[in-house]
Amino acid sequence: MKQFTLKRLLGASMLSLIVSTAQAVEIKGVAGLGFDLGGETLVSGSYTDGTTYSVKANQGFVLNGGVVIVTGAFETQTTVGYKFSGPQASNGSITLSTVPIELMEFYRTNNLRMGLGIVYQNTPKLVINVPGSAANGTYNFDSALGTVAQIGWAPEKLPISIDLRYTAIKYKQSTIANPKNVSGNSVGMSMSFFF
């Protein structure tokens, strides 16, 4: 399934580049920020003061930047970012972090921008530092490949896009005896700025 999606996306990107030989090409920079509501719970518990916490797979804030190749109504976008989440408290912290690399193919019509693509999350890592917790430590997950669907409001006269996103991805913990897949499927919002 992932290979099929990857082949189709790369094929669409190549087609966009081939078409660009017959049309004007514009290359722009892009910077973005967003937040995703994640999938399955990776860890949950309580601090010594009684407050509870939980961390979900693929949930968190993301900051990214990259390049967009514009060919008529089609846009090929690639970005590299940093994604992080986790509760912070005076008596402990939990952090989930990863480096997402995305390749997206968009179609723009009037003020609408619709895209499909792939995301590669490089070695997601969960760090637990809660005094007195038996779960303290660093938990590494295998790098993961997923798919992304996105639709957004992108006014023709403004260099921005405000988007709704859906990501389908699975995490697999590589540092335990019987690794299992954990759903990181998420829904999120993002904002991109073009320059």
N, C-alpha and C positions, 0 to 999 in steps of 0.2 A: 504493500500500500504506500509506504513512504517512498520507495524507489519510483513507483509509478507517478506519484505527485511531484517528486523532484525532477523526473524526466520531462513531465509536461510543463513545469514552470521554467526549466532551463530552455525547453523548446520555444516557449512563448517569448522568453527574453531574447533568444537568438533571432526569432522572427522580428521582434521590435528593432533590433540592431540592423537587420538586413533592410527592413523598410526605411530605416533612417538614412540609408544611402540615397534614397530618392526624395527625402524630405529634409527640412531644416532641423538640426539637432541643437538642443539647448542643454547645457550642463549646469546644475544648480547644487548648492550645498543645502543640507537639511539638518536641523537640530530639534530634538523632541523630548517631551517628558510625559509620563503617564502613570496610571495605577491599575493593577489587575487584582480582581478578587479571585483567589486561588481555589484549588481543588481539595483533595483529601488532606486531612490533618496529619502532619508529620510528628508533632509533639505538642503536648498540652500538660498543664499542671498548675501549681500555685506557688507564689512566693511566700516567704516567711511571714509577711504581713497579712496573708489571707487572700490577696488579690490573685485572680486566675489569669492564665495566658494560653495562647495556642498559636501555632505557626502552620500555615497551609502551603502545600506544594505549589510553586509558581505564583504565589501572591506577593505583591509588593510594588514599590515605586521603581520606575525605570527612567534613566537618562540616556539619550543616545545621540549620535550624530553620523552623518554620512553624505552620500552623493545621490542625486536624482538625474537620470538621463531622460529628457523629454523629447518625444518624437510625435508631433501632432497631438492626438488625444491619448496617447499611451505614455506611461512613465515607468521606468525601471528604477527601483530604489534599493539601495543597499546601505545598511547601518550597522554600527557596532555600539554596544551600550554597556551599562552596569545596572543590575537589578538587585534590590535589597529589601528586606523586610524583617520584622521581628520586634517584640516588645522590649522596651528599655525601662529599667527601674533603678532606684537607688541601691537596691540590694541584689542586682543581677541583670543579665541580659541574654537574649537569644537572637542570633542573626542568621538569616538565610540569604545567601548571595550567589550570583552567577553573572557570566558575561554573555549576553545574547547577541548573536549575529543573525541579521535578517536579510533575506532577498525577497522583494515584493514586486509584483507586476500590477500596475494600476491602469484603469480606464477612467478618463475624466470627461464628464458631460455637464455643461453649464456649471452649476455650483456643487455638483456631486462628484465624489472621488471614490471609486470602488476598487478593491484590490484583493488578490490572493497571493500567498507566498509561503515560504518556509522559514523556520527559526531553528538555529542551532545554539543550544545553551551549553557553554563550556564549563564542565565540572562544577555543577551546583554543590554548595557546601553549607552545612548547618553547624553552627557553633553554639554550644550551650554552656553558659557560665552562671549558674545559679547556686549560691552557697547552700551546702547541705544536700544537693540533689545527686542521686546516684547516676543520673543521665548525663552529667557534665562531660564534655569532650567535643571533638570535631568529627562530624559524620559526612563522608564524601559520597556523592552520587555519580553514576556514570554520566558522561556528556550525553545530551538528549537531542533528538531531532523531532520537530513537530511542525504542524501547519497552522497558518494564520489566515483569517478572513477579516476584512476591514471595510467599513463604509464610513464616509465622513462628509461634512459640510466644508467645502473649499471654495470660497468666493473667488471669482476670476480676477477681481481687482485687488485682492489682499493676499499677501504671501503667507497664509496660514491654512491649516486644515485641522478641524476638530472631529475626532473619530471615535466610533464604537468598534471594539475588536473582540474577536473570539479566537482563542488559542487552544489547540488540541495537542497535548504532549504528555508523555509518561516519564516519571523518574524511576530509576532503579538503583538501589543502594548497593554499592560494590564491596563494602567493607564488613558484611555480615555473612554468616555461613550459608543461609538460604535466602538469597536476595529476592525481593518481590517488586513488581511494578506498582507504582503509586500514581494515581491520576493527578495531573497538574492542569487539567482543563480549566480554563478561566475566561471570564468576561471582564473587559476593562474599557477605560477611556484614555485617550491620549490627545496631545496637541503637538502639531509640528509647525516649525517656522522655516520658511525657505529664503535663501539669500543668494 
